[in-house]
Every structure is written in structure tokens, then in C-alpha cells.
Amino acid sequence: MNLLLTLLLVGCAEEPEGLAPNGDADNDGVTNGFETEMGSDPRDADDVPYRGGWAKDAHCRFDVEPTGNDVGEIAHDFALLDQNKDEWHLHDFCDRLIFLEFAGYG
């Protein structure tokens, strides 16, 4: 069974004011500049970049309003674990085409 899910919302990253790019404002071990580049909030220690290299959308992921699960609608947010054991959320990628493939074995 395959699931193709598309979210087409536009967002862009902004550089947080007053933060040095090479600093670490939230003391999470990741520089402010890299967190901003990867769509994470450099002031929030719980919001870190995904180790797999996938950039989050810095803005629209917080503003997504689910409308349903039919074609053309916006699905509710959910989380999955990736190969790095990172929990990622669907709405973190709200400005991208997402293809999810899963299978069950029994």
C-alpha cells in the first residue's frame, strides 16, 4: 500500500535578530546559523535540525490547518521515526512534496 501526500504551502526562513551565527543561543550543541539554515529555532533547545539533513520549514509548519484526508486537502500532523531515530513531523515539511511509502508484513 502506498500513500502519496502533498502539502503545497509556501514558507521562507528568516535570520533571527540579535543572534550570532556561530553562537549557540539555546545551548543544544548546534550553532545558531545552522539551526536557522535547517529551519529550526536557535532559541529553542527542543527544536533541533534533523540528523538526516532534511530542512524544516521555519514558518508554515506552525500555521498549518488540517482540512481532511482527501485529495487536495491538508492532512493532520503526525510523527514518524526515521533511520536516525529522529521523530519527524509531517507539518515540518509543509512547503514540500512528500511521498510516504509504507508496507505491512504479516
All heavy atoms as an XYZ file, in Angstrom:
821
protein
N       0.848     -1.161      0.000
C       0.000      0.000      0.000
C       0.898      1.230      0.000
O       1.824      1.328      0.778
C      -0.891      0.001      1.238
C      -1.758      1.228      1.316
S      -2.685      1.427      2.861
C      -3.343     -0.153      3.166
N       0.637      2.166     -0.871
C       1.404      3.402     -0.942
C       0.498      4.583     -0.624
O      -0.680      4.558     -0.928
C       1.997      3.617     -2.324
C       3.070      2.617     -2.640
O       3.699      2.098     -1.726
N       3.274      2.349     -3.899
N       1.075      5.608     -0.045
C       0.343      6.817      0.262
C       1.125      7.983     -0.301
O       2.307      8.127     -0.018
C       0.196      6.970      1.777
C      -0.305      8.307      2.301
C      -1.769      8.481      1.921
C      -0.152      8.375      3.800
N       0.508      8.786     -1.116
C       1.139      9.982     -1.640
C       0.440     11.162     -1.003
O      -0.764     11.320     -1.110
C       1.006     10.043     -3.165
C       1.568     11.287     -3.827
C       3.069     11.339     -3.586
C       1.279     11.260     -5.314
N       1.206     11.976     -0.319
C       0.649     13.095      0.411
C       1.339     14.358     -0.044
O       2.554     14.435     -0.054
C       0.863     12.880      1.907
C       0.330     13.936      2.829
C      -1.191     13.979      2.735
C       0.730     13.639      4.242
N       0.587     15.348     -0.421
C       1.152     16.576     -0.934
C       0.677     17.753     -0.088
O      -0.505     17.929      0.127
C       0.699     16.813     -2.393
O       1.006     15.665     -3.147
C       1.377     18.024     -2.978
N       1.624     18.542      0.362
C       1.313     19.790      1.038
C       2.034     20.889      0.287
O       3.257     20.877      0.191
C       1.801     19.765      2.494
C       1.129     18.744      3.387
C       1.788     18.746      4.758
C      -0.332     19.042      3.520
N       1.317     21.811     -0.261
C       1.935     22.870     -1.036
C       1.637     24.218     -0.403
O       0.739     24.930     -0.815
C       1.422     22.836     -2.484
C       1.781     21.575     -3.261
C       1.101     21.583     -4.619
C       3.283     21.461     -3.424
N       2.377     24.538      0.598
C       2.296     25.837      1.242
C       3.658     26.485      1.119
O       4.673     25.811      1.102
C       1.913     25.694      2.712
C       0.576     25.025      2.975
C       0.362     24.853      4.467
C      -0.555     25.839      2.395
N       3.708     27.782      1.049
C       4.978     28.460      0.846
C       5.459     29.052      2.160
O       4.704     29.639      2.913
C       4.815     29.581     -0.205
C       6.110     30.325     -0.392
C       4.336     28.991     -1.516
N       6.742     28.896      2.420
C       7.362     29.474      3.604
C       8.792     29.841      3.298
O       9.356     29.417      2.311
N       9.369     30.660      4.162
C      10.764     31.025      3.973
C      11.407     31.229      5.332
O      10.748     31.582      6.295
C      10.891     32.280      3.122
S      10.041     33.706      3.819
N      12.708     31.000      5.396
C      13.434     31.146      6.657
C      13.910     32.580      6.823
O      14.314     33.226      5.873
C      14.617     30.191      6.682
N      13.827     33.078      8.023
C      14.347     34.394      8.351
C      15.452     34.230      9.368
O      15.411     33.354     10.220
C      13.257     35.273      8.988
C      12.152     35.662      8.052
C      11.086     36.474      8.774
O      11.291     36.830      9.950
O      10.054     36.742      8.171
N      16.452     35.091      9.282
C      17.538     35.083     10.246
C      17.036     35.747     11.531
O      16.539     36.869     11.509
C      18.731     35.862      9.684
C      19.979     35.752     10.503
C      20.613     34.368     10.425
O      20.514     33.714      9.384
O      21.196     33.965     11.438
N      17.105     35.060     12.684
C      16.673     35.683     13.940
C      17.547     36.881     14.281
O      18.762     36.839     14.092
C      16.862     34.570     14.981
C      16.964     33.314     14.200
C      17.517     33.689     12.867
N      16.926     37.925     14.745
C      17.663     39.143     15.074
C      18.446     38.972     16.365
O      17.989     38.344     17.310
C      16.687     40.313     15.217
C      16.037     40.702     13.904
C      15.154     41.916     14.053
O      15.453     42.763     14.910
O      14.169     41.997     13.317
N      19.645     39.540     16.394
C      20.450     39.586     17.608
C      21.175     38.298     17.956
O      21.717     38.185     19.045
N      21.181     37.300     17.062
C      21.874     36.055     17.354
C      23.092     35.914     16.450
O      22.986     36.018     15.232
C      20.954     34.853     17.138
C      19.755     34.733     18.068
C      18.950     33.494     17.711
C      20.190     34.663     19.511
N      24.239     35.653     17.061
C      25.460     35.439     16.294
C      25.370     34.090     15.577
O      25.032     33.089     16.212
C      26.672     35.473     17.218
N      25.669     34.041     14.269
C      25.556     32.787     13.521
C      26.395     31.646     14.099
O      25.989     30.498     14.049
C      26.048     33.159     12.124
C      25.887     34.627     12.023
C      26.050     35.157     13.411
N      27.554     31.956     14.668
C      28.426     30.910     15.219
C      28.160     30.630     16.688
O      28.800     29.765     17.276
C      29.896     31.270     15.010
C      30.265     31.249     13.541
O      29.715     30.477     12.774
N      31.165     32.125     13.154
N      27.221     31.363     17.291
C      26.873     31.138     18.696
C      25.891     29.983     18.833
O      25.472     29.370     17.854
N      25.524     29.702     20.073
C      24.563     28.630     20.369
C      23.617     29.147     21.454
O      23.799     28.873     22.636
C      25.302     27.364     20.817
C      24.373     26.187     21.047
O      23.173     26.300     20.729
O      24.846     25.156     21.549
N      22.604     29.894     21.047
C      21.711     30.584     21.981
C      20.968     29.651     22.922
O      20.691     30.000     24.064
C      20.707     31.443     21.211
N      20.625     28.445     22.469
C      19.844     27.536     23.306
C      20.684     26.423     23.925
O      20.154     25.507     24.547
C      18.668     26.951     22.522
C      19.095     26.222     21.257
O      20.312     26.076     21.020
O      18.205     25.807     20.500
N      22.000     26.483     23.749
C      22.929     25.516     24.356
C      22.588     24.063     24.021
O      22.700     23.183     24.865
C      23.005     25.698     25.872
C      23.567     27.040     26.245
O      24.567     27.471     25.696
N      22.904     27.717     27.172
N      22.194     23.819     22.761
C      21.877     22.447     22.351
C      22.999     21.802     21.546
O      22.866     20.694     21.046
C      20.568     22.396     21.568
C      20.628     23.177     20.262
O      21.679     23.781     19.947
O      19.608     23.190     19.556
N      24.127     22.501     21.409
C      25.271     21.957     20.695
C      25.245     22.204     19.198
O      26.094     21.693     18.477
N      24.273     22.973     18.712
C      24.152     23.277     17.286
C      24.208     24.795     17.127
O      23.533     25.518     17.854
C      22.828     22.728     16.702
C      22.743     22.981     15.218
C      22.679     21.251     17.011
N      25.010     25.281     16.175
C      25.156     26.728     16.020
C      23.859     27.381     15.545
O      23.056     26.770     14.841
C      26.279     27.084     15.022
O      25.930     26.598     13.739
C      27.620     26.532     15.481
N      23.697     28.642     15.925
C      22.508     29.409     15.536
C      22.338     29.444     14.022
O      21.230     29.272     13.509
C      22.611     30.842     16.057
C      22.690     30.900     17.556
O      22.187     30.038     18.257
N      23.351     31.937     18.065
N      23.417     29.663     13.298
C      23.352     29.759     11.843
C      22.887     28.467     11.200
O      22.067     28.480     10.280
N      23.402     27.336     11.675
C      23.000     26.049     11.103
C      21.545     25.740     11.439
O      20.796     25.239     10.596
C      23.908     24.923     11.594
C      23.618     23.605     10.944
C      23.898     23.402      9.605
C      23.039     22.575     11.662
C      23.623     22.185      8.986
C      22.751     21.361     11.060
C      23.047     21.161      9.720
N      21.133     26.049     12.672
C      19.726     25.814     13.031
C      18.800     26.640     12.150
O      17.788     26.138     11.668
C      19.485     26.139     14.504
C      20.018     25.081     15.425
C      19.430     25.159     16.814
O      18.229     24.858     16.967
O      20.174     25.514     17.738
N      19.146     27.901     11.922
C      18.325     28.757     11.069
C      18.281     28.215      9.651
O      17.219     28.130      9.033
C      18.868     30.195     11.072
O      18.866     30.686     12.410
C      18.033     31.104     10.194
N      19.440     27.804      9.127
C      19.517     27.252      7.776
C      18.673     25.991      7.627
O      18.063     25.750      6.587
C      20.982     26.921      7.463
C      21.225     26.336      6.108
C      22.693     25.977      5.924
O      23.558     26.722      6.398
O      22.951     24.925      5.307
N      18.595     25.187      8.676
C      17.849     23.931      8.634
C      16.401     24.080      9.102
O      15.677     23.101      9.228
C      18.555     22.873      9.472
C      19.938     22.514      8.941
S      19.912     21.941      7.228
C      19.127     20.360      7.435
N      15.970     25.317      9.384
C      14.580     25.566      9.731
C      14.225     25.366     11.189
O      13.055     25.381     11.543
N      15.212     25.176     12.048
C      14.970     25.023     13.482
C      15.080     26.371     14.171
O      15.723     27.288     13.665
C      15.984     24.050     14.100
O      15.841     22.780     13.526
N      14.501     26.481     15.341
C      14.557     27.722     16.110
C      15.808     27.710     16.982
O      15.894     26.903     17.913
C      13.306     27.854     16.971
C      13.232     29.172     17.718
O      14.227     29.929     17.739
O      12.166     29.456     18.289
N      16.773     28.589     16.728
C      18.009     28.594     17.517
C      17.816     29.022     18.962
O      18.752     28.954     19.751
C      18.927     29.560     16.759
C      18.039     30.374     15.910
C      16.793     29.570     15.656
N      16.600     29.442     19.325
C      16.329     29.830     20.720
C      15.597     28.737     21.487
O      15.301     28.900     22.655
C      15.503     31.118     20.728
C      16.249     32.309     20.140
C      15.294     33.420     19.864
N      14.419     32.989     18.779
C      14.126     33.733     17.731
N      14.585     34.930     17.615
N      13.334     33.274     16.787
N      15.292     27.603     20.823
C      14.529     26.525     21.439
C      15.361     25.240     21.422
O      15.574     24.644     20.370
C      13.224     26.315     20.675
C      12.327     25.241     21.257
O      12.751     24.540     22.203
O      11.198     25.095     20.755
N      15.827     24.800     22.592
C      16.691     23.618     22.687
C      15.991     22.341     22.234
O      16.648     21.369     21.873
C      17.214     23.452     24.118
N      14.661     22.313     22.248
C      13.915     21.126     21.816
C      13.706     21.083     20.302
O      13.309     20.058     19.766
C      12.554     21.060     22.513
C      12.690     20.827     24.001
O      13.627     20.103     24.409
O      11.868     21.372     24.763
N      13.956     22.197     19.627
C      13.768     22.273     18.177
C      15.141     22.230     17.513
O      15.771     23.252     17.286
C      13.028     23.553     17.814
C      12.623     23.611     16.350
O      12.706     22.574     15.666
O      12.223     24.702     15.906
N      15.614     21.028     17.228
C      16.941     20.849     16.630
C      16.800     20.333     15.203
O      15.790     19.725     14.860
C      17.819     19.878     17.460
C      18.120     20.458     18.824
C      17.152     18.528     17.592
N      17.807     20.554     14.361
C      17.747     20.039     12.991
C      17.711     18.510     12.965
O      18.246     17.854     13.855
C      19.052     20.546     12.359
C      19.472     21.691     13.202
C      19.001     21.366     14.590
N      17.089     17.979     11.922
C      17.086     16.537     11.736
C      18.476     16.077     11.326
O      19.114     16.685     10.464
C      16.076     16.130     10.662
C      14.648     16.334     11.071
C      13.784     17.079     10.300
C      14.163     15.763     12.239
C      12.461     17.258     10.668
C      12.838     15.936     12.617
C      12.001     16.689     11.829
O      10.704     16.856     12.197
N      18.960     15.006     11.908
C      20.286     14.487     11.579
C      20.365     13.965     10.153
O      21.441     13.892      9.574
C      20.680     13.384     12.555
C      20.982     13.934     13.946
C      21.264     12.817     14.892
N      19.973     12.216     15.260
C      19.830     11.277     16.163
N      20.877     10.788     16.781
N      18.639     10.801     16.472
N      19.230     13.603      9.573
C      19.218     13.097      8.205
C      19.435     14.169      7.154
O      19.562     13.873      5.979
N      19.469     15.443      7.569
C      19.740     16.524      6.633
C      18.512     17.183      6.036
O      18.627     18.084      5.218
N      17.326     16.770      6.443
C      16.108     17.367      5.924
C      15.854     18.691      6.626
O      15.768     18.746      7.842
C      14.913     16.452      6.150
C      15.047     15.153      5.442
C      15.434     13.964      5.983
C      14.826     14.915      4.065
N      15.462     12.991      5.033
C      15.096     13.549      3.828
C      14.434     15.713      3.002
C      14.969     12.978      2.581
C      14.310     15.122      1.757
C      14.569     13.783      1.561
N      15.734     19.747      5.856
C      15.447     21.059      6.431
C      13.955     21.175      6.727
O      13.118     20.743      5.946
C      15.884     22.165      5.480
N      13.633     21.749      7.865
C      12.241     22.012      8.238
C      11.825     23.346      7.636
O      12.656     24.197      7.365
C      12.118     22.117      9.761
C      12.557     20.886     10.510
C      12.522     21.146     11.997
C      13.046     19.970     12.785
N      13.038     20.233     14.232
N      10.529     23.534      7.453
C      10.072     24.858      7.066
C       9.989     25.695      8.329
O       9.361     25.289      9.311
C       8.710     24.803      6.390
C       8.316     26.181      5.910
O       7.710     26.925      6.711
O       8.656     26.537      4.778
N      10.614     26.838      8.313
C      10.729     27.647      9.523
C       9.427     28.321      9.935
O       9.290     28.727     11.079
C      11.818     28.707      9.341
N       8.458     28.442      9.031
C       7.267     29.211      9.372
C       5.959     28.452      9.241
O       5.190     28.373     10.173
C       7.207     30.485      8.532
C       8.357     31.381      8.799
N       8.487     32.105      9.935
C       9.463     31.617      8.074
C       9.619     32.773      9.911
N      10.231     32.489      8.794
N       5.683     27.918      8.074
C       4.336     27.385      7.854
C       4.048     26.148      8.686
O       2.892     25.827      8.926
C       4.074     27.118      6.381
S       4.974     25.748      5.648
N       5.073     25.457      9.198
C       4.815     24.245      9.976
C       3.996     24.525     11.232
O       3.340     23.645     11.756
C       6.118     23.540     10.330
C       7.015     24.310     11.265
C       8.342     23.579     11.394
N       9.288     24.358     12.145
C      10.044     23.868     13.087
N       9.974     22.597     13.412
N      10.889     24.630     13.716
N       4.015     25.754     11.719
C       3.243     26.109     12.912
C       1.853     26.636     12.569
O       1.008     26.763     13.429
C       3.988     27.151     13.745
C       5.334     26.673     14.209
C       6.486     27.260     13.735
C       5.445     25.612     15.102
C       7.728     26.817     14.157
C       6.682     25.164     15.527
C       7.829     25.768     15.051
N       1.643     26.966     11.305
C       0.386     27.588     10.889
C      -0.505     26.693     10.046
O      -1.517     27.137      9.541
C       0.692     28.860     10.085
C       1.450     29.884     10.906
O       1.235     29.945     12.129
O       2.270     30.610     10.317
N      -0.130     25.433      9.872
C      -0.903     24.526      9.021
C      -2.219     24.166      9.707
O      -2.237     23.747     10.853
C      -0.102     23.243      8.716
C      -0.936     22.259      7.936
C       1.170     23.584      7.970
N      -3.306     24.350      8.987
C      -4.633     23.988      9.479
C      -5.112     22.770      8.699
O      -5.379     22.870      7.499
C      -5.614     25.145      9.301
C      -5.312     26.361     10.153
C      -5.536     26.119     11.635
O      -6.404     25.286     11.981
O      -4.841     26.744     12.436
N      -5.200     21.613      9.328
C      -5.663     20.414      8.621
C      -7.092     20.592      8.116
O      -7.921     21.205      8.782
C      -5.613     19.321      9.680
C      -4.880     19.884     10.844
C      -4.904     21.360     10.725
N      -7.351     20.066      6.916
C      -8.693     20.155      6.352
C      -9.302     18.779      6.086
O     -10.489     18.675      5.849
C      -8.671     20.960      5.032
O      -7.777     20.325      4.110
C      -8.238     22.394      5.277
N      -8.492     17.719      6.077
C      -9.031     16.382      5.833
C      -7.987     15.466      5.223
O      -6.815     15.809      5.152
N      -8.439     14.323      4.737
C      -7.519     13.339      4.176
C      -7.827     12.981      2.730
O      -7.339     11.985      2.218
C      -7.505     12.074      5.038
C      -6.919     12.339      6.396
O      -5.919     13.039      6.528
N      -7.546     11.791      7.426
N      -8.633     13.773      2.067
C      -8.940     13.530      0.664
C      -7.931     14.253     -0.226
O      -7.193     15.130      0.244
C     -10.355     14.008      0.329
C     -11.430     13.133      0.963
O     -11.170     11.918      1.131
O     -12.506     13.662      1.294
N      -7.917     13.905     -1.495
C      -7.020     14.546     -2.453
C      -7.249     16.054     -2.426
O      -8.387     16.522     -2.459
C      -7.261     13.993     -3.879
C      -6.440     14.756     -4.897
C      -6.951     12.507     -3.922
N      -6.168     16.806     -2.331
C      -6.247     18.260     -2.314
C      -6.435     18.861     -0.938
O      -6.396     20.078     -0.789
N      -6.662     18.028      0.068
C      -6.831     18.530      1.425
C      -5.523     18.425      2.197
O      -4.599     17.721      1.775
C      -7.932     17.753      2.145
C      -9.294     17.972      1.529
C     -10.401     17.284      2.290
O     -10.181     16.167      2.785
O     -11.481     17.861      2.369
N      -5.440     19.112      3.305
C      -4.248     19.109      4.148
C      -4.450     18.126      5.286
O      -5.368     18.268      6.087
C      -3.951     20.517      4.696
C      -3.721     21.484      3.536
C      -2.745     20.490      5.622
C      -3.616     22.928      3.963
N      -3.580     17.130      5.347
C      -3.691     16.069      6.354
C      -3.322     16.588      7.742
O      -2.574     17.552      7.887
C      -2.775     14.911      5.984
N      -3.836     15.912      8.753
C      -3.462     16.215     10.128
C      -2.001     15.857     10.333
O      -1.458     14.960      9.686
C      -4.341     15.431     11.110
C      -5.757     15.896     11.119
N      -6.200     16.913     11.927
C      -6.822     15.505     10.394
C      -7.479     17.118     11.709
N      -7.890     16.267     10.775
N      -1.341     16.557     11.233
C       0.064     16.298     11.520
C       0.208     14.945     12.211
O      -0.660     14.518     12.966
C       0.625     17.396     12.430
C       2.135     17.382     12.490
O       2.776     16.859     11.561
O       2.683     17.912     13.475
N       1.285     14.258     11.919
C       1.625     13.030     12.621
C       3.137     12.919     12.649
O       3.830     13.642     11.942
C       0.986     11.794     11.967
C       1.381     11.572     10.538
C       2.526     10.855     10.217
C       0.598     12.069      9.508
C       2.886     10.640      8.904
C       0.937     11.853      8.191
C       2.093     11.140      7.884
N       3.659     12.043     13.485
C       5.105     11.883     13.636
C       5.511     10.452     13.317
O       4.765      9.509     13.577
C       5.524     12.233     15.058
N       6.690     10.312     12.738
C       7.290      9.019     12.446
C       8.761      9.059     12.838
O       9.352     10.131     12.913
C       7.193      8.701     10.947
C       5.809      8.554     10.356
C       5.897      8.466      8.838
C       5.122      7.332     10.920
N       9.359      7.897     13.069
C      10.796      7.818     13.333
C      11.519      7.528     12.026
O      11.085      6.691     11.244
C      11.111      6.713     14.336
C      10.655      6.942     15.765
C      10.984      5.719     16.614
C      11.280      8.185     16.356
N      12.655      8.206     11.814
C      13.457      7.920     10.629
C      14.610      6.991     10.978
O      14.689      6.474     12.099
C      13.945      9.214      9.967
C      14.986      9.971     10.772
O      15.475      9.449     11.802
O      15.329     11.092     10.373
N      15.486      6.754     10.014
C      16.588      5.821     10.210
C      17.577      6.280     11.276
O      18.362      5.487     11.785
C      17.333      5.578      8.886
C      18.122      6.759      8.375
C      17.303      7.748      7.561
O      16.079      7.745      7.588
N      17.980      8.606      6.834
N      17.552      7.567     11.643
C      18.433      8.103     12.680
C      17.760      8.144     14.053
O      18.280      8.712     14.985
C      18.896      9.506     12.297
C      19.704      9.513     11.037
O      20.675      8.784     10.925
N      19.294     10.311     10.068
N      16.554      7.593     14.140
C      15.752      7.609     15.359
C      15.249      9.012     15.707
O      14.869      9.286     16.822
C      16.506      7.012     16.553
C      17.035      5.613     16.325
C      16.009      4.583     16.726
C      16.582      3.192     16.768
N      16.583      2.489     15.528
N      15.266      9.926     14.712
C      14.675     11.248     14.888
C      13.176     11.135     14.658
O      12.740     10.496     13.700
C      15.227     12.252     13.872
C      16.596     12.782     14.228
O      16.953     12.739     15.415
O      17.296     13.248     13.316
N      12.396     11.749     15.524
C      10.952     11.823     15.306
C      10.689     13.053     14.451
O      11.005     14.163     14.855
C      10.223     11.936     16.642
C       8.719     12.015     16.473
C       7.993     12.134     17.793
O       7.787     11.104     18.456
O       7.654     13.277     18.160
N      10.167     12.855     13.263
C       9.862     13.994     12.421
C       8.364     14.104     12.231
O       7.640     13.137     12.315
C      10.615     13.944     11.098
C      10.340     12.795     10.196
C      11.012     11.618     10.123
C       9.302     12.706      9.216
N      10.477     10.812      9.175
C       9.413     11.449      8.593
C       8.290     13.566      8.804
C       8.553     11.041      7.579
C       7.432     13.149      7.803
C       7.581     11.905      7.202
N       7.924     15.327     12.012
C       6.506     15.632     11.890
C       6.178     16.021     10.446
O       6.944     16.741      9.803
C       6.123     16.773     12.829
C       6.241     16.389     14.264
N       5.171     15.945     15.000
C       7.315     16.337     15.087
C       5.575     15.653     16.225
N       6.876     15.880     16.301
N       5.066     15.565      9.962
C       4.635     15.859      8.607
C       4.616     17.360      8.333
O       5.100     17.826      7.312
C       3.242     15.267      8.359
C       2.643     15.560      6.996
C       3.471     14.900      5.899
C       1.210     15.096      6.949
N       4.089     18.138      9.250
C       3.941     19.572      9.016
C       5.268     20.321      9.031
O       5.314     21.488      8.646
C       2.952     20.177     10.008
C       1.542     19.759      9.725
N       0.489     20.179     10.496
C       1.003     18.966      8.765
C      -0.637     19.659     10.028
N      -0.343     18.914      8.979
N       6.364     19.667      9.439
C       7.688     20.297      9.330
C       8.082     20.479      7.870
O       8.974     21.254      7.556
C       8.759     19.451     10.015
C       8.693     19.543     11.531
O       7.976     20.414     12.059
O       9.368     18.730     12.179
N       7.426     19.762      6.968
C       7.758     19.805      5.552
C       6.598     20.371      4.737
O       6.366     19.964      3.604
C       8.120     18.393      5.070
C       9.223     17.791      5.878
C       8.953     16.852      6.859
C      10.535     18.186      5.695
C       9.961     16.306      7.626
C      11.563     17.653      6.456
C      11.274     16.713      7.418
N       5.895     21.338      5.298
C       4.664     21.835      4.689
C       4.877     22.552      3.366
O       3.930     22.753      2.633
C       3.932     22.738      5.663
S       4.883     24.155      6.191
N       6.095     22.902      3.006
C       6.320     23.584      1.740
C       6.897     22.650      0.677
O       7.384     23.084     -0.339
C       7.243     24.778      1.937
C       8.648     24.367      2.361
O       8.817     23.239      2.872
O       9.582     25.163      2.188
N       6.809     21.344      0.914
C       7.419     20.377      0.003
C       6.430     19.289     -0.414
O       5.463     19.021      0.273
C       8.602     19.714      0.682
C       9.734     20.671      0.967
C      10.809     19.975      1.771
N      11.914     20.844      2.028
C      11.951     21.708      3.026
N      10.938     21.816      3.843
N      12.997     22.470      3.204
N       6.738     18.667     -1.522
C       6.002     17.487     -1.946
C       6.516     16.316     -1.116
O       7.719     16.087     -1.048
C       6.236     17.227     -3.433
C       5.600     15.980     -4.015
C       4.085     16.102     -3.992
C       6.090     15.766     -5.436
N       5.638     15.595     -0.473
C       6.008     14.492      0.411
C       5.480     13.194     -0.179
O       4.309     13.093     -0.545
C       5.387     14.681      1.820
C       5.750     16.022      2.416
C       5.775     13.540      2.736
C       7.207     16.211      2.701
N       6.345     12.201     -0.275
C       5.947     10.862     -0.715
C       6.257      9.905      0.421
O       7.406      9.764      0.828
C       6.712     10.454     -1.971
C       6.394      9.062     -2.435
C       5.218      8.795     -3.106
C       7.264      8.014     -2.181
C       4.916      7.516     -3.526
C       6.972      6.731     -2.593
C       5.793      6.480     -3.275
N       5.231      9.281      0.966
C       5.399      8.307      2.031
C       5.057      6.941      1.484
O       4.010      6.753      0.871
C       4.475      8.625      3.214
C       4.687      9.936      3.919
C       3.596     10.149      4.953
C       6.055      9.997      4.557
N       5.915      5.986      1.710
C       5.650      4.618      1.292
C       5.795      3.735      2.527
O       6.771      3.847      3.263
C       6.631      4.183      0.213
C       6.345      2.813     -0.303
C       7.217      2.442     -1.484
O       8.066      3.257     -1.905
O       7.041      1.333     -1.989
N       4.812      2.921      2.753
C       4.880      2.016      3.883
C       4.231      0.697      3.515
O       3.451      0.611      2.578
C       4.244      2.632      5.135
C       2.796      2.994      4.957
C       1.797      2.106      5.307
C       2.437      4.234      4.458
C       0.469      2.426      5.141
C       1.117      4.578      4.294
C       0.129      3.672      4.641
N       4.594     -0.321      4.235
C       4.031     -1.647      3.968
C       3.902     -2.395      5.277
O       4.614     -2.128      6.234
C       4.950     -2.417      3.017
N       2.985     -3.303      5.305
C       2.817     -4.173      6.467
C       3.104     -5.607      6.065
O       2.795     -6.024      4.957
N       3.746     -6.295      6.924
C       4.066     -7.699      6.655
C       3.356     -8.550      7.702
O       3.333     -8.217      8.865
C       5.581     -7.933      6.727
C       6.331     -7.108      5.733
C       6.875     -5.874      6.081
C       6.458     -7.538      4.416
C       7.550     -5.115      5.165
C       7.129     -6.770      3.488
C       7.682     -5.560      3.862
O       8.345     -4.807      2.944
N       2.804     -9.627      7.289
C       2.086    -10.410      8.262
C       2.047    -11.882      7.997
O       2.421    -12.487      7.102
